[in-house]
Amino acid sequence: MQAQYPSAPVDTLRYAWSRVQSDLLGRVRLSEYQELLQAAQDAGYETHSVISFWRLLQGSTPPEHTRYLILRHDVDGKSDGTRRMWELEVKLGVTSSYYFRLSTLNIKLMDEIHLSGGEASYHYEELATIVKRKGLTRAEQVTPVLEQIRAAFKTNLLSLRDRTGLPMASAASHGDFANRMVGVTNKIILADSAFRKEVGIEVEAYDRNLMASVNARCSDNAYPSFWWPEHPTSVIRRGVPVIYVLTHPQVWDVSPVRNVAANLLRLQEGYRYWKACRQRSSKAC
């Protein structure tokens, strides 16, 4: 029986087009981010990185009267916005997490973030990388190569720790079109507790035990909605005890030229994946 593969990189093209719209029609919104932080401070919220809030949970249950704002930034693309967001946080005395992909590493900035009391760690995607390389299209094809995927994660994480000198005790899964194609997220890499202990990861940014203490989650969104499911300022005004806010710096300080170049690379990547799927299917016949 002939194996299934995408007839064309339609999903990739559709996703890339939505990204192009956002990357070209977005605007610089750093003043809005500053207003969000100031609103949280005015409402008495204590800000945390992912790792600092996790360690707070390990010590004891947070006092009910204290309000917490967990700030997480996924550095999916290279952008001046990453440094500018961090500088705003330093100015306001705010703590947060920045997760860098291998393709977006900025070791100097990562060191500065760490020295300022924040967290700079790994935005990992080894499962998606191997899915694309091998042309996998179904979830059941992932299991036979899971150890290879975990080995790649371990190699990359240890290399990053060696290069940066940072502890990188937490990690955050990156979402890629390849994950949507096979229906498996990168989080499965750290689903094994023994492996997690082996590589020294205390918490994954989506862990159930972490999220169990979160009362509201907000994420920035593509143009024109900007936030999902709602603006975090609205949640802050309601006095929700623990709020988890995820942002992507490149959508806060838009560079159309840089973003167009990045989207062209995504289209090329999607096409290479489609070719790998076809080649894998041909070999299976």
SULGIKA-V539455 format. One record per run of one state. SS is the DSSP state (@ for helix, = for strand, . for the rest). FROM is the first residue (numbers start at 1). TO is the last residue. Records with the same first field share a line. If there is no record, write none. Layout:
SS: FROM-TO ; FROM-TO
This chain:
.: 1-9 ; 26-29 ; 43-44 ; 49-49 ; 60-66 ; 76-79 ; 93-96 ; 101-101 ; 105-106 ; 116-118 ; 125-125 ; 135-139 ; 144-145 ; 165-169 ; 174-176 ; 183-185 ; 191-192 ; 200-202 ; 205-207 ; 212-215 ; 221-226 ; 229-231 ; 238-241 ; 248-248 ; 252-255 ; 285-285
@: 10-25 ; 30-42 ; 50-59 ; 80-92 ; 102-104 ; 107-115 ; 126-134 ; 140-143 ; 146-164 ; 177-182 ; 186-190 ; 193-199 ; 208-211 ; 232-237 ; 249-251 ; 256-284
=: 45-48 ; 67-75 ; 97-100 ; 119-124 ; 170-173 ; 203-204 ; 216-220 ; 227-228 ; 242-247
